[in-house]
Each structure stands twice: as structure tokens, then as C-alpha cells.
Amino acid sequence: MATHRARLREFLDVHQYFFGSDGAPVHQGRSLTYRFATTAPLWAGALAEATPLPPGRTRRLASGALKHFADR
């Protein structure tokens, strides 16, 4: 389990930069399921206590992505 937490922490350290200032994530796949799933690692890291991100950044990235899709 410690190995998975370490890998998730390392992933999230970079993943946070895959979101634009307007909340737009880098699009992966064509379906909305894949696009909304870009926030899943953020919440997984928070729930597993394996995130290098402060809680405010996690919330901002997730709510920004949701707003981006809701507005379009």
C-alpha cells in the first residue's frame, strides 16, 4: 500500500499542471466520462492521504474542471 501511495503522490505532483487557469483539463478521450475522470486522482489522493496538494488546491482544480464543463 505504501508503494501505491508514493506513486499517487508523485503522479499528483505533476497532474496538477494539466489544468488550465480556467479549469479546463487537458482533454483525454472523446467522452465526457473520460474528461470528468481527470479529477478522480485528485480525490483519490485526498481520500488515501497521499496527496502533496493542499486541500484548497484540490478543491480549486476539481471545482474549476466541473465549472468548465458545466459552462459548456
PDB file of N, CA, C and O in Angstrom:
ATOM      1  N   MET A   1       0.809  -1.195   0.000  1.00  0.00           N
ATOM      2  CA  MET A   1       0.000   0.000   0.000  1.00  0.00           C
ATOM      3  C   MET A   1       0.859   1.268   0.000  1.00  0.00           C
ATOM      4  O   MET A   1       0.499   2.263  -0.629  1.00  0.00           O
ATOM      5  N   ALA A   2       1.980   1.232   0.697  1.00  0.00           N
ATOM      6  CA  ALA A   2       2.863   2.398   0.751  1.00  0.00           C
ATOM      7  C   ALA A   2       3.414   2.730  -0.634  1.00  0.00           C
ATOM      8  O   ALA A   2       3.601   3.899  -0.972  1.00  0.00           O
ATOM      9  N   THR A   3       3.671   1.701  -1.426  1.00  0.00           N
ATOM     10  CA  THR A   3       4.168   1.919  -2.785  1.00  0.00           C
ATOM     11  C   THR A   3       3.142   2.653  -3.620  1.00  0.00           C
ATOM     12  O   THR A   3       3.491   3.560  -4.376  1.00  0.00           O
ATOM     13  N   HIS A   4       1.881   2.273  -3.495  1.00  0.00           N
ATOM     14  CA  HIS A   4       0.818   2.916  -4.265  1.00  0.00           C
ATOM     15  C   HIS A   4       0.622   4.368  -3.833  1.00  0.00           C
ATOM     16  O   HIS A   4       0.406   5.245  -4.669  1.00  0.00           O
ATOM     17  N   ARG A   5       0.697   4.615  -2.552  1.00  0.00           N
ATOM     18  CA  ARG A   5       0.576   5.995  -2.062  1.00  0.00           C
ATOM     19  C   ARG A   5       1.711   6.858  -2.589  1.00  0.00           C
ATOM     20  O   ARG A   5       1.492   7.999  -2.998  1.00  0.00           O
ATOM     21  N   ALA A   6       2.912   6.320  -2.580  1.00  0.00           N
ATOM     22  CA  ALA A   6       4.071   7.072  -3.080  1.00  0.00           C
ATOM     23  C   ALA A   6       3.916   7.374  -4.566  1.00  0.00           C
ATOM     24  O   ALA A   6       4.235   8.473  -5.019  1.00  0.00           O
ATOM     25  N   ARG A   7       3.431   6.403  -5.314  1.00  0.00           N
ATOM     26  CA  ARG A   7       3.237   6.620  -6.758  1.00  0.00           C
ATOM     27  C   ARG A   7       2.138   7.649  -7.020  1.00  0.00           C
ATOM     28  O   ARG A   7       2.272   8.496  -7.903  1.00  0.00           O
ATOM     29  N   LEU A   8       1.059   7.573  -6.252  1.00  0.00           N
ATOM     30  CA  LEU A   8      -0.029   8.540  -6.418  1.00  0.00           C
ATOM     31  C   LEU A   8       0.451   9.942  -6.072  1.00  0.00           C
ATOM     32  O   LEU A   8       0.142  10.899  -6.781  1.00  0.00           O
ATOM     33  N   ARG A   9       1.203  10.065  -4.987  1.00  0.00           N
ATOM     34  CA  ARG A   9       1.752  11.370  -4.595  1.00  0.00           C
ATOM     35  C   ARG A   9       2.636  11.942  -5.711  1.00  0.00           C
ATOM     36  O   ARG A   9       2.539  13.125  -6.040  1.00  0.00           O
ATOM     37  N   GLU A  10       3.485  11.109  -6.280  1.00  0.00           N
ATOM     38  CA  GLU A  10       4.360  11.543  -7.369  1.00  0.00           C
ATOM     39  C   GLU A  10       3.543  11.954  -8.593  1.00  0.00           C
ATOM     40  O   GLU A  10       3.841  12.962  -9.233  1.00  0.00           O
ATOM     41  N   PHE A  11       2.514  11.172  -8.916  1.00  0.00           N
ATOM     42  CA  PHE A  11       1.655  11.480 -10.055  1.00  0.00           C
ATOM     43  C   PHE A  11       0.948  12.820  -9.856  1.00  0.00           C
ATOM     44  O   PHE A  11       0.921  13.648 -10.767  1.00  0.00           O
ATOM     45  N   LEU A  12       0.378  13.035  -8.676  1.00  0.00           N
ATOM     46  CA  LEU A  12      -0.375  14.262  -8.413  1.00  0.00           C
ATOM     47  C   LEU A  12       0.517  15.493  -8.409  1.00  0.00           C
ATOM     48  O   LEU A  12       0.063  16.597  -8.709  1.00  0.00           O
ATOM     49  N   ASP A  13       1.761  15.306  -8.076  1.00  0.00           N
ATOM     50  CA  ASP A  13       2.692  16.427  -8.089  1.00  0.00           C
ATOM     51  C   ASP A  13       2.798  17.029  -9.487  1.00  0.00           C
ATOM     52  O   ASP A  13       3.036  18.228  -9.631  1.00  0.00           O
ATOM     53  N   VAL A  14       2.624  16.205 -10.511  1.00  0.00           N
ATOM     54  CA  VAL A  14       2.677  16.661 -11.903  1.00  0.00           C
ATOM     55  C   VAL A  14       1.271  16.891 -12.462  1.00  0.00           C
ATOM     56  O   VAL A  14       1.058  17.831 -13.229  1.00  0.00           O
ATOM     57  N   HIS A  15       0.326  16.055 -12.091  1.00  0.00           N
ATOM     58  CA  HIS A  15      -1.041  16.100 -12.641  1.00  0.00           C
ATOM     59  C   HIS A  15      -1.713  17.451 -12.420  1.00  0.00           C
ATOM     60  O   HIS A  15      -2.535  17.870 -13.235  1.00  0.00           O
ATOM     61  N   GLN A  16      -1.384  18.122 -11.353  1.00  0.00           N
ATOM     62  CA  GLN A  16      -1.999  19.417 -11.063  1.00  0.00           C
ATOM     63  C   GLN A  16      -1.750  20.440 -12.175  1.00  0.00           C
ATOM     64  O   GLN A  16      -2.514  21.394 -12.319  1.00  0.00           O
ATOM     65  N   TYR A  17      -0.712  20.252 -12.944  1.00  0.00           N
ATOM     66  CA  TYR A  17      -0.381  21.194 -14.020  1.00  0.00           C
ATOM     67  C   TYR A  17      -1.092  20.866 -15.329  1.00  0.00           C
ATOM     68  O   TYR A  17      -0.847  21.522 -16.341  1.00  0.00           O
ATOM     69  N   PHE A  18      -1.961  19.868 -15.327  1.00  0.00           N
ATOM     70  CA  PHE A  18      -2.714  19.500 -16.515  1.00  0.00           C
ATOM     71  C   PHE A  18      -4.075  20.190 -16.557  1.00  0.00           C
ATOM     72  O   PHE A  18      -4.967  19.760 -17.288  1.00  0.00           O
ATOM     73  N   PHE A  19      -4.234  21.246 -15.785  1.00  0.00           N
ATOM     74  CA  PHE A  19      -5.466  22.026 -15.754  1.00  0.00           C
ATOM     75  C   PHE A  19      -5.122  23.471 -16.052  1.00  0.00           C
ATOM     76  O   PHE A  19      -4.155  24.016 -15.519  1.00  0.00           O
ATOM     77  N   GLY A  20      -5.935  24.098 -16.924  1.00  0.00           N
ATOM     78  CA  GLY A  20      -5.722  25.496 -17.250  1.00  0.00           C
ATOM     79  C   GLY A  20      -6.247  26.415 -16.158  1.00  0.00           C
ATOM     80  O   GLY A  20      -6.936  25.969 -15.241  1.00  0.00           O
ATOM     81  N   SER A  21      -5.925  27.682 -16.258  1.00  0.00           N
ATOM     82  CA  SER A  21      -6.389  28.648 -15.259  1.00  0.00           C
ATOM     83  C   SER A  21      -7.908  28.802 -15.274  1.00  0.00           C
ATOM     84  O   SER A  21      -8.503  29.256 -14.296  1.00  0.00           O
ATOM     85  N   ASP A  22      -8.536  28.418 -16.401  1.00  0.00           N
ATOM     86  CA  ASP A  22      -9.997  28.472 -16.492  1.00  0.00           C
ATOM     87  C   ASP A  22     -10.646  27.159 -16.043  1.00  0.00           C
ATOM     88  O   ASP A  22     -11.861  26.998 -16.155  1.00  0.00           O
ATOM     89  N   GLY A  23      -9.843  26.229 -15.539  1.00  0.00           N
ATOM     90  CA  GLY A  23     -10.361  24.946 -15.070  1.00  0.00           C
ATOM     91  C   GLY A  23     -10.350  23.855 -16.115  1.00  0.00           C
ATOM     92  O   GLY A  23     -10.628  22.697 -15.805  1.00  0.00           O
ATOM     93  N   ALA A  24     -10.035  24.205 -17.346  1.00  0.00           N
ATOM     94  CA  ALA A  24     -10.062  23.220 -18.429  1.00  0.00           C
ATOM     95  C   ALA A  24      -8.944  22.196 -18.253  1.00  0.00           C
ATOM     96  O   ALA A  24      -7.770  22.560 -18.200  1.00  0.00           O
ATOM     97  N   PRO A  25      -9.305  20.923 -18.162  1.00  0.00           N
ATOM     98  CA  PRO A  25      -8.261  19.900 -18.099  1.00  0.00           C
ATOM     99  C   PRO A  25      -7.758  19.588 -19.507  1.00  0.00           C
ATOM    100  O   PRO A  25      -8.437  19.864 -20.497  1.00  0.00           O
ATOM    101  N   VAL A  26      -6.578  19.017 -19.580  1.00  0.00           N
ATOM    102  CA  VAL A  26      -6.100  18.515 -20.860  1.00  0.00           C
ATOM    103  C   VAL A  26      -7.068  17.405 -21.252  1.00  0.00           C
ATOM    104  O   VAL A  26      -7.273  16.461 -20.489  1.00  0.00           O
ATOM    105  N   HIS A  27      -7.657  17.513 -22.423  1.00  0.00           N
ATOM    106  CA  HIS A  27      -8.668  16.543 -22.831  1.00  0.00           C
ATOM    107  C   HIS A  27      -8.032  15.210 -23.176  1.00  0.00           C
ATOM    108  O   HIS A  27      -7.106  15.123 -23.983  1.00  0.00           O
ATOM    109  N   GLN A  28      -8.559  14.177 -22.539  1.00  0.00           N
ATOM    110  CA  GLN A  28      -8.104  12.816 -22.812  1.00  0.00           C
ATOM    111  C   GLN A  28      -9.328  12.004 -23.177  1.00  0.00           C
ATOM    112  O   GLN A  28     -10.230  11.823 -22.360  1.00  0.00           O
ATOM    113  N   GLY A  29      -9.357  11.524 -24.383  1.00  0.00           N
ATOM    114  CA  GLY A  29     -10.519  10.771 -24.835  1.00  0.00           C
ATOM    115  C   GLY A  29     -11.604  11.700 -25.350  1.00  0.00           C
ATOM    116  O   GLY A  29     -11.514  12.920 -25.218  1.00  0.00           O
ATOM    117  N   ARG A  30     -12.626  11.103 -25.935  1.00  0.00           N
ATOM    118  CA  ARG A  30     -13.690  11.906 -26.525  1.00  0.00           C
ATOM    119  C   ARG A  30     -14.929  11.996 -25.650  1.00  0.00           C
ATOM    120  O   ARG A  30     -15.724  12.924 -25.797  1.00  0.00           O
ATOM    121  N   SER A  31     -15.101  11.050 -24.746  1.00  0.00           N
ATOM    122  CA  SER A  31     -16.339  11.047 -23.977  1.00  0.00           C
ATOM    123  C   SER A  31     -16.223  11.925 -22.739  1.00  0.00           C
ATOM    124  O   SER A  31     -15.131  12.168 -22.224  1.00  0.00           O
ATOM    125  N   LEU A  32     -17.363  12.389 -22.282  1.00  0.00           N
ATOM    126  CA  LEU A  32     -17.378  13.202 -21.067  1.00  0.00           C
ATOM    127  C   LEU A  32     -16.936  12.394 -19.857  1.00  0.00           C
ATOM    128  O   LEU A  32     -16.403  12.958 -18.901  1.00  0.00           O
ATOM    129  N   THR A  33     -17.147  11.095 -19.883  1.00  0.00           N
ATOM    130  CA  THR A  33     -16.712  10.253 -18.768  1.00  0.00           C
ATOM    131  C   THR A  33     -15.207  10.372 -18.580  1.00  0.00           C
ATOM    132  O   THR A  33     -14.735  10.557 -17.458  1.00  0.00           O
ATOM    133  N   TYR A  34     -14.462  10.269 -19.648  1.00  0.00           N
ATOM    134  CA  TYR A  34     -13.008  10.391 -19.552  1.00  0.00           C
ATOM    135  C   TYR A  34     -12.606  11.789 -19.120  1.00  0.00           C
ATOM    136  O   TYR A  34     -11.676  11.962 -18.333  1.00  0.00           O
ATOM    137  N   ARG A  35     -13.296  12.765 -19.629  1.00  0.00           N
ATOM    138  CA  ARG A  35     -12.938  14.143 -19.298  1.00  0.00           C
ATOM    139  C   ARG A  35     -13.222  14.468 -17.845  1.00  0.00           C
ATOM    140  O   ARG A  35     -12.413  15.120 -17.186  1.00  0.00           O
ATOM    141  N   PHE A  36     -14.369  14.019 -17.336  1.00  0.00           N
ATOM    142  CA  PHE A  36     -14.671  14.247 -15.926  1.00  0.00           C
ATOM    143  C   PHE A  36     -13.746  13.428 -15.027  1.00  0.00           C
ATOM    144  O   PHE A  36     -13.491  13.814 -13.886  1.00  0.00           O
ATOM    145  N   ALA A  37     -13.253  12.325 -15.519  1.00  0.00           N
ATOM    146  CA  ALA A  37     -12.390  11.455 -14.722  1.00  0.00           C
ATOM    147  C   ALA A  37     -11.024  12.084 -14.448  1.00  0.00           C
ATOM    148  O   ALA A  37     -10.257  11.553 -13.645  1.00  0.00           O
ATOM    149  N   THR A  38     -10.712  13.185 -15.088  1.00  0.00           N
ATOM    150  CA  THR A  38      -9.417  13.830 -14.832  1.00  0.00           C
ATOM    151  C   THR A  38      -9.301  14.298 -13.388  1.00  0.00           C
ATOM    152  O   THR A  38      -8.192  14.490 -12.889  1.00  0.00           O
ATOM    153  N   THR A  39     -10.433  14.483 -12.710  1.00  0.00           N
ATOM    154  CA  THR A  39     -10.385  14.911 -11.313  1.00  0.00           C
ATOM    155  C   THR A  39     -10.327  13.738 -10.335  1.00  0.00           C
ATOM    156  O   THR A  39     -10.059  13.944  -9.151  1.00  0.00           O
ATOM    157  N   ALA A  40     -10.570  12.524 -10.799  1.00  0.00           N
ATOM    158  CA  ALA A  40     -10.593  11.355  -9.914  1.00  0.00           C
ATOM    159  C   ALA A  40      -9.289  11.160  -9.141  1.00  0.00           C
ATOM    160  O   ALA A  40      -9.347  10.875  -7.945  1.00  0.00           O
ATOM    161  N   PRO A  41      -8.124  11.299  -9.758  1.00  0.00           N
ATOM    162  CA  PRO A  41      -6.893  11.132  -8.982  1.00  0.00           C
ATOM    163  C   PRO A  41      -6.751  12.168  -7.865  1.00  0.00           C
ATOM    164  O   PRO A  41      -6.149  11.887  -6.829  1.00  0.00           O
ATOM    165  N   LEU A  42      -7.299  13.354  -8.075  1.00  0.00           N
ATOM    166  CA  LEU A  42      -7.225  14.378  -7.030  1.00  0.00           C
ATOM    167  C   LEU A  42      -7.938  13.906  -5.769  1.00  0.00           C
ATOM    168  O   LEU A  42      -7.407  14.014  -4.663  1.00  0.00           O
ATOM    169  N   TRP A  43      -9.154  13.378  -5.950  1.00  0.00           N
ATOM    170  CA  TRP A  43      -9.938  12.916  -4.809  1.00  0.00           C
ATOM    171  C   TRP A  43      -9.360  11.628  -4.237  1.00  0.00           C
ATOM    172  O   TRP A  43      -9.395  11.427  -3.023  1.00  0.00           O
ATOM    173  N   ALA A  44      -8.831  10.755  -5.086  1.00  0.00           N
ATOM    174  CA  ALA A  44      -8.213   9.523  -4.596  1.00  0.00           C
ATOM    175  C   ALA A  44      -7.029   9.854  -3.692  1.00  0.00           C
ATOM    176  O   ALA A  44      -6.840   9.224  -2.652  1.00  0.00           O
ATOM    177  N   GLY A  45      -6.248  10.829  -4.087  1.00  0.00           N
ATOM    178  CA  GLY A  45      -5.114  11.239  -3.271  1.00  0.00           C
ATOM    179  C   GLY A  45      -5.544  11.810  -1.938  1.00  0.00           C
ATOM    180  O   GLY A  45      -4.925  11.533  -0.910  1.00  0.00           O
ATOM    181  N   ALA A  46      -6.607  12.609  -1.949  1.00  0.00           N
ATOM    182  CA  ALA A  46      -7.112  13.185  -0.701  1.00  0.00           C
ATOM    183  C   ALA A  46      -7.658  12.099   0.216  1.00  0.00           C
ATOM    184  O   ALA A  46      -7.391  12.110   1.417  1.00  0.00           O
ATOM    185  N   LEU A  47      -8.416  11.164  -0.339  1.00  0.00           N
ATOM    186  CA  LEU A  47      -9.007  10.100   0.476  1.00  0.00           C
ATOM    187  C   LEU A  47      -7.966   9.128   1.028  1.00  0.00           C
ATOM    188  O   LEU A  47      -8.117   8.606   2.133  1.00  0.00           O
ATOM    189  N   ALA A  48      -6.915   8.890   0.256  1.00  0.00           N
ATOM    190  CA  ALA A  48      -5.870   7.951   0.673  1.00  0.00           C
ATOM    191  C   ALA A  48      -4.763   8.636   1.478  1.00  0.00           C
ATOM    192  O   ALA A  48      -3.772   8.010   1.855  1.00  0.00           O
ATOM    193  N   GLU A  49      -4.953   9.935   1.733  1.00  0.00           N
ATOM    194  CA  GLU A  49      -3.919  10.721   2.421  1.00  0.00           C
ATOM    195  C   GLU A  49      -2.570  10.562   1.732  1.00  0.00           C
ATOM    196  O   GLU A  49      -1.537  10.343   2.365  1.00  0.00           O
ATOM    197  N   ALA A  50      -2.622  10.682   0.419  1.00  0.00           N
ATOM    198  CA  ALA A  50      -1.417  10.503  -0.400  1.00  0.00           C
ATOM    199  C   ALA A  50      -1.289  11.625  -1.408  1.00  0.00           C
ATOM    200  O   ALA A  50      -0.927  11.392  -2.562  1.00  0.00           O
ATOM    201  N   THR A  51      -1.583  12.833  -0.982  1.00  0.00           N
ATOM    202  CA  THR A  51      -1.513  13.949  -1.919  1.00  0.00           C
ATOM    203  C   THR A  51      -0.512  14.993  -1.448  1.00  0.00           C
ATOM    204  O   THR A  51      -0.448  15.297  -0.256  1.00  0.00           O
ATOM    205  N   PRO A  52       0.262  15.540  -2.364  1.00  0.00           N
ATOM    206  CA  PRO A  52       1.164  16.622  -1.997  1.00  0.00           C
ATOM    207  C   PRO A  52       0.450  17.979  -2.064  1.00  0.00           C
ATOM    208  O   PRO A  52       1.023  19.010  -1.709  1.00  0.00           O
ATOM    209  N   LEU A  53      -0.791  17.964  -2.519  1.00  0.00           N
ATOM    210  CA  LEU A  53      -1.529  19.208  -2.744  1.00  0.00           C
ATOM    211  C   LEU A  53      -2.244  19.678  -1.482  1.00  0.00           C
ATOM    212  O   LEU A  53      -2.772  18.860  -0.728  1.00  0.00           O
ATOM    213  N   PRO A  54      -2.265  20.982  -1.248  1.00  0.00           N
ATOM    214  CA  PRO A  54      -3.072  21.487  -0.144  1.00  0.00           C
ATOM    215  C   PRO A  54      -4.558  21.299  -0.471  1.00  0.00           C
ATOM    216  O   PRO A  54      -4.926  21.273  -1.646  1.00  0.00           O
ATOM    217  N   PRO A  55      -5.410  21.169   0.538  1.00  0.00           N
ATOM    218  CA  PRO A  55      -6.840  20.939   0.286  1.00  0.00           C
ATOM    219  C   PRO A  55      -7.476  21.992  -0.626  1.00  0.00           C
ATOM    220  O   PRO A  55      -8.330  21.666  -1.450  1.00  0.00           O
ATOM    221  N   GLY A  56      -7.066  23.235  -0.479  1.00  0.00           N
ATOM    222  CA  GLY A  56      -7.626  24.292  -1.314  1.00  0.00           C
ATOM    223  C   GLY A  56      -7.322  24.118  -2.792  1.00  0.00           C
ATOM    224  O   GLY A  56      -8.161  24.415  -3.642  1.00  0.00           O
ATOM    225  N   ARG A  57      -6.133  23.642  -3.096  1.00  0.00           N
ATOM    226  CA  ARG A  57      -5.776  23.419  -4.500  1.00  0.00           C
ATOM    227  C   ARG A  57      -6.568  22.256  -5.080  1.00  0.00           C
ATOM    228  O   ARG A  57      -7.015  22.318  -6.225  1.00  0.00           O
ATOM    229  N   THR A  58      -6.745  21.193  -4.296  1.00  0.00           N
ATOM    230  CA  THR A  58      -7.537  20.054  -4.748  1.00  0.00           C
ATOM    231  C   THR A  58      -8.954  20.516  -5.072  1.00  0.00           C
ATOM    232  O   THR A  58      -9.495  20.183  -6.126  1.00  0.00           O
ATOM    233  N   ARG A  59      -9.552  21.283  -4.166  1.00  0.00           N
ATOM    234  CA  ARG A  59     -10.908  21.784  -4.385  1.00  0.00           C
ATOM    235  C   ARG A  59     -10.968  22.703  -5.604  1.00  0.00           C
ATOM    236  O   ARG A  59     -11.902  22.621  -6.401  1.00  0.00           O
ATOM    237  N   ARG A  60      -9.984  23.568  -5.745  1.00  0.00           N
ATOM    238  CA  ARG A  60      -9.978  24.523  -6.861  1.00  0.00           C
ATOM    239  C   ARG A  60      -9.853  23.809  -8.200  1.00  0.00           C
ATOM    240  O   ARG A  60     -10.543  24.158  -9.158  1.00  0.00           O
ATOM    241  N   LEU A  61      -8.982  22.818  -8.273  1.00  0.00           N
ATOM    242  CA  LEU A  61      -8.826  22.078  -9.522  1.00  0.00           C
ATOM    243  C   LEU A  61     -10.107  21.321  -9.875  1.00  0.00           C
ATOM    244  O   LEU A  61     -10.547  21.339 -11.025  1.00  0.00           O
ATOM    245  N   ALA A  62     -10.695  20.667  -8.899  1.00  0.00           N
ATOM    246  CA  ALA A  62     -11.905  19.880  -9.150  1.00  0.00           C
ATOM    247  C   ALA A  62     -13.097  20.777  -9.475  1.00  0.00           C
ATOM    248  O   ALA A  62     -13.829  20.504 -10.426  1.00  0.00           O
ATOM    249  N   SER A  63     -13.302  21.835  -8.705  1.00  0.00           N
ATOM    250  CA  SER A  63     -14.449  22.707  -8.980  1.00  0.00           C
ATOM    251  C   SER A  63     -14.235  23.500 -10.272  1.00  0.00           C
ATOM    252  O   SER A  63     -15.195  23.804 -10.980  1.00  0.00           O
ATOM    253  N   GLY A  64     -12.990  23.830 -10.573  1.00  0.00           N
ATOM    254  CA  GLY A  64     -12.703  24.529 -11.827  1.00  0.00           C
ATOM    255  C   GLY A  64     -13.013  23.666 -13.039  1.00  0.00           C
ATOM    256  O   GLY A  64     -13.561  24.151 -14.029  1.00  0.00           O
ATOM    257  N   ALA A  65     -12.661  22.375 -12.962  1.00  0.00           N
ATOM    258  CA  ALA A  65     -12.961  21.461 -14.069  1.00  0.00           C
ATOM    259  C   ALA A  65     -14.465  21.271 -14.209  1.00  0.00           C
ATOM    260  O   ALA A  65     -14.988  21.256 -15.324  1.00  0.00           O
ATOM    261  N   LEU A  66     -15.163  21.127 -13.091  1.00  0.00           N
ATOM    262  CA  LEU A  66     -16.615  20.983 -13.141  1.00  0.00           C
ATOM    263  C   LEU A  66     -17.262  22.219 -13.754  1.00  0.00           C
ATOM    264  O   LEU A  66     -18.147  22.102 -14.602  1.00  0.00           O
ATOM    265  N   LYS A  67     -16.826  23.399 -13.331  1.00  0.00           N
ATOM    266  CA  LYS A  67     -17.375  24.650 -13.881  1.00  0.00           C
ATOM    267  C   LYS A  67     -17.083  24.746 -15.377  1.00  0.00           C
ATOM    268  O   LYS A  67     -17.937  25.165 -16.159  1.00  0.00           O
ATOM    269  N   HIS A  68     -15.887  24.358 -15.761  1.00  0.00           N
ATOM    270  CA  HIS A  68     -15.522  24.407 -17.187  1.00  0.00           C
ATOM    271  C   HIS A  68     -16.517  23.603 -18.029  1.00  0.00           C
ATOM    272  O   HIS A  68     -16.985  24.082 -19.063  1.00  0.00           O
ATOM    273  N   PHE A  69     -16.838  22.391 -17.592  1.00  0.00           N
ATOM    274  CA  PHE A  69     -17.761  21.557 -18.358  1.00  0.00           C
ATOM    275  C   PHE A  69     -19.205  22.018 -18.217  1.00  0.00           C
ATOM    276  O   PHE A  69     -19.967  21.939 -19.181  1.00  0.00           O
ATOM    277  N   ALA A  70     -19.594  22.492 -17.055  1.00  0.00           N
ATOM    278  CA  ALA A  70     -20.968  22.953 -16.847  1.00  0.00           C
ATOM    279  C   ALA A  70     -21.265  24.191 -17.702  1.00  0.00           C
ATOM    280  O   ALA A  70     -22.381  24.355 -18.194  1.00  0.00           O
ATOM    281  N   ASP A  71     -20.285  25.039 -17.871  1.00  0.00           N
ATOM    282  CA  ASP A  71     -20.460  26.259 -18.662  1.00  0.00           C
ATOM    283  C   ASP A  71     -20.534  25.976 -20.169  1.00  0.00           C
ATOM    284  O   ASP A  71     -20.953  26.834 -20.946  1.00  0.00           O
ATOM    285  N   ARG A  72     -20.128  24.783 -20.569  1.00  0.00           N
ATOM    286  CA  ARG A  72     -20.118  24.473 -21.998  1.00  0.00           C
ATOM    287  C   ARG A  72     -21.160  23.424 -22.297  1.00  0.00           C
ATOM    288  O   ARG A  72     -21.316  23.019 -23.449  1.00  0.00           O
TER     289      ARG A  72
END
